[in-house]
Amino acid sequence: MKILVPIKRVVDFNVKVRVKPDGSGVDTANVKMSMNPFDEIAVEEAVRLKERGVATEVVAVSCGVAACQETLRTALAIGADRAILVQADGELEPLAVAKLVAAVAKKEAPQLVILGKQAIDDDANQVGQMVAALLDWPQATFASKVEVAGGKATVKREVDGGLETVELELPAVITTDLRLNEPRYATLPNIMKAKKKPLETLDPAGLGVDVSPRLSTLKVAEPPARKGGGKVADVAELVAKLRNEAKVLP
Ligand code: AMP
């Protein structure tokens, strides 16, 4: 069984994001970039399925600029077998990514596509659902436990009211939530081995996908700075403030 894991290169989660002075977007020049944290969880889950003998091959795919190769090498160091870069220079919207991933899935014929539930840069939470729709495959989003046996995946999903268990016929699409697993660190020997693993480059036109943007960004701005809090002396003062200033009490 082959597993396809789409991964995105994003601004590292430790970096304070800065908006460009002209408001045209986020400044990524000289900023540390890393694999989207939910995608690390997806790679880890695919690799664990391989280690359990359920999967035979894990293929990582990333869509974007040439530097995404670095992120793909990280996936290879965690344990993916090979990688595909769909190279595109402009900004890719979730629908374009979903079409590219669906095209790669048609070419590779995996039994499972495991993605992150969302990318921490655009927070779109769209690609997994769109991939499932484009392929007409069943989907289980926000997975916190995955079991695969007998041509079926049983997935525990984190939903608003708690946990929901669903059973999917393979091939299927799964998106990962935070509690699914704790990704391993890539060890130095594995980072060295990853350099020798195959990395293929494709282009969107070759996959028959038009990635031209369908949305235009009007302006990107920092959220307004939060005013500092204050201390109240006693409950009476708190109630008075809630009534007279916040006006949340009658
Ligand atoms: P999003 O819908 O943009 O929040 O992204 C959800 C998931 O789709 C991510 O966690 C990745 O697994 C995948 N994804 C998003 N963008 C890309 C990309 N450029 N290349 C590969 N996978 C991506």
Boltz pocket constraint, residues with backbone or C-beta under 6 A from the ligand:
constraints:
  - pocket:
      binder: B
      contacts: [[A, 6], [A, 7], [A, 8], [A, 9], [A, 36], [A, 38], [A, 39], [A, 42], [A, 61], [A, 62], [A, 63], [A, 64], [A, 92], [A, 94], [A, 97], [A, 114], [A, 115], [A, 116], [A, 117], [A, 118], [A, 119], [A, 120], [A, 122], [A, 123], [A, 124], [A, 125], [A, 126], [A, 127], [A, 128]]
      max_distance: 6.0
